[in-house]
Amino acid sequence: KRLDGHPPRQPLRILLAEDNKVNQQFATILLERAGHIVEVAENGHHAVDAVRRVPFDVVLMDIQMPELDGVGATREIRGLPGPERDIPIIAMTAHAMSGAKEEYLAAGMNDYVTKPIDTQLLLAKLNDIADGLPVPDETAFKASDEDVPQLDLTKLAELGRVLPFSKVKELALLYLIDIELRLASIVEQRARGDLSAVGRDAHTIVSVSGNIGAMRASAAARRLETACRARRKENTYELISELNEACIASSDLIRAWLKEMAPPEAQAV
């Protein structure tokens, strides 16, 4: 059942940086019932690493965390290259003393809420962030792969110019194994209704498939990730089927390429 009062115009992908297990569970339940997607980081270092690898919409940053606190993590995020350094960060702390908000804003945070969390206030702040994001395009969920190759051989050729064939083969075979595992994970997580986990696996497939040249699989994974971020449950089964077909086709082409390019003494793949 969704929380009333502040239904989001569109769901956000939220990074919750919080070390306390009880607070993690409370906040995750609160945010997911409001329609958002949540990933948890248990300390500041994990939060910075997560922002590097996943395009979150906002970070809810606890101030007091082990290893690297919220202020230090915020400063590191603001020092990252690229658009991830500009991600909105909302401080969360039990310290309500005078001057605290100004301190956190000076550290690079965008806003501030006190603990215990005022649920309606937090959801309203998240809604403000959602209102500033572009509305997902319906065409983002539809296939348009006519001009997208199943396998872009230039990607494999680039690898071949800097690595011996044995290493290229090793990378390709690791990719084939990883794809099978991730596709199985996607099916399992979708059966559980965990769109966040499906989206994370799809996000990984976008990059690894693109790096090896499986461009149609990468495009299909991007559509699935987009649907998961938008909580479009009704689209996901069809998109998973499209992704599976694209991965099978590109994997077959990769195996054929490996056999064709292998030295005579190593023709078996």
Residue, then its C-alpha position, 0 to 999 in steps of 0.5 A: k500500500r502506498l503512502d498518501g499525501h505526496p505521491p511522486r510525479q515519477p519515482l526516484r532512484i535514491l541512494l540511502a547512505e546510512d549505517n544503522k540497520v534499523n534506520q536502513q529498514f525503516a527508510t527503505i520501507l518508507l521510500e519504497r512504499a512511496g514508489h521510489i527505488v532505494e539502494v543502501a550504502e553502509n558508510g561514506h566510502h560505499a556511498v561515493d563508490a555507488v554514485r560513481r557506478v549508478p546514475f542516482d537521482v538523489v542521495l540521502m546522506d547520514i552525517q555520522m557514519p564509520e570510516l567516512d562520514g557524510v560531510g567527507a563523502t559529500r566533499e568526495i562526491r562533489g570532487l568527482p568528474g562528470p555529472e555525478r558530482d552534481i547529484p542532489i544530496i540531502a543531509m540526515t542527522a539527529h543534530a538539530m543545533s543552530g548552525a548545523k544546516e549552514e555547515y552541511l550546505a557549506a560542505g556541498m549538500n543541497d538540503y537538510v532534514t533532522k532525525p527522527i525523520d518527518t515523513q511528509l517533509l522528506l517526501a515533499k522534498l523528494n517530490d520537488i526533486a522529481d518535479g525537476l526531472p524530465v518525464p520518462d518518454e514512452t518511446a524509451f520502452k519501445a524497441s527501435d533496433e533496425d539500425v543497431p547491429q547485433l555485434d559491432l566487430t570494431k569493438l572486438a577488433e579494438l581489443g585485438r589490437v591491444l591484447p593477444f587473442s588468448k586474452v580477448k578470448e578469455l574476456a569474451l568467455l567471461y562475458l558469455i558466462d556473466i550474461e547467462l548469470r545476469l539473465a537468470s538473476i533478472v528472471e528470478q528477481r522479476a518473479r520476486g517483484d524486485l524491480s530495483a534488482v532487475g534494474r541493477d542487473a540491466h544497468t550492468i548489461v548495458s555497459v558490459s555488452g556495449n564494451i564488447g560490441a553486443m550493441r543490440a543487447s546493450a540497447a535492450a538492457r537500457r530499455l529494461e533499466t529505464a522501465c525499472r527506474a520508472r516502475r513500469k511493471e507491465n513492460t518488464y516481462e516483454l523487455i526481459s524477453e527482448l533482452n534474452e533474445a538479443c543476448i542469445a543472438s549476440s552470444d552466438l555471434i561472439r562464439a562464431w567470431l572466436k572460432e573464426m579468429a582463433p589460431p589453427e592450434a586453438q580452433a575449439v571454443 
